[in-house]
């Protein structure tokens, strides 16, 4: 599958703690945060929404 040129930039704000925890999760998979968010966005497009179920607590 050919790779698309990555020239768009997305910026968002989050807490340092959430970023640290998230980075630790994806480090175990050998993924950067950028790679992980690209996977999330691709899957969102594929399924036409959030790629997981949301349930009330």
CORNORGI-V115226 format. One record per residue. RES is the residue in one letter. NEAR is the number of other ideal C-beta (glycine too) atoms within 12 Angstrom. Layout:
res={RES & RES}
near={NEAR & NEAR}
This chain:
res={X & X & X & X & X & X & X & X & X & X & X & X & X & X & X & X & X & X & X & X & X & X & X & X & X & X & X & X & X & X & X & X & X & X & X & X & X & X & X & X & X & X & X & X & X & X & X & X & X & X & X & X & X & X & X & X & X}
near={4 & 4 & 8 & 10 & 6 & 12 & 6 & 11 & 8 & 13 & 8 & 10 & 8 & 14 & 10 & 10 & 10 & 14 & 17 & 14 & 15 & 22 & 21 & 15 & 16 & 21 & 15 & 11 & 14 & 9 & 18 & 15 & 23 & 18 & 18 & 22 & 25 & 20 & 18 & 22 & 20 & 16 & 16 & 15 & 13 & 12 & 13 & 8 & 13 & 14 & 16 & 10 & 8 & 8 & 6 & 4 & 3}
